[in-house]
Amino acid sequence: MRSFLLSLGLVLAALVATPSPAHAAPLEINYAGHDFQWWIDTDMTIDTSWAHGSFDDDGDRFYLKDKDNDGMRVAIHWKLQDGSRRGLCIVKGGQFAEGVCNKNLPENVTVLMRLGRCDGDVKNCETLDGYRDWTAYKSTSTSKLGARVDSGSATGRRASSR
């Protein structure tokens, strides 16, 4: 009986110590500001018929532009591969609205992003469930040095004059 209780205690302790999806990092919500510059040489880009999104590791900025007159908001869903942070960068204002979300991400971690769109008239656009048409994730490193990773392929890092 004693060994059974000890085993049961170890199992319960393991269950309590195991992280669950309910313990995921909180979803950071940002509405994109207007300090937007398309000419920036970004590290990762996703382009669709309805939105353009990109990430620049020099300043940890997500750039976003709504390209479609569909009455929907567009967002970048981003997350760090280690699960420590995740968020939405949302642009509202309709077709041609654009903006930037400036994040302070740790160095030398992989960041993933995808684009989605949300009908703000019928959905809560501050939750992932409010979005549809998600693109595939793309990834890159927040490192300022070394090779960058984009959709799983390593490429040489460009020289920067910034």
ABEGO torsion letter per residue (X at the ends): XAAAAAAAAAAAAAAAABBBAAABBBBBBBBBBABBBAABBBABBBBBAABBBBBBABGGBBBBBBABBAGBBBBBBBBBAAGABBBBBBBBGEBGBBBBBBBBBBBGBBBBBBBBBBBAAABBAABAAABBGBBBBBBBBABABEBBBBGGBBBBBBBBAX
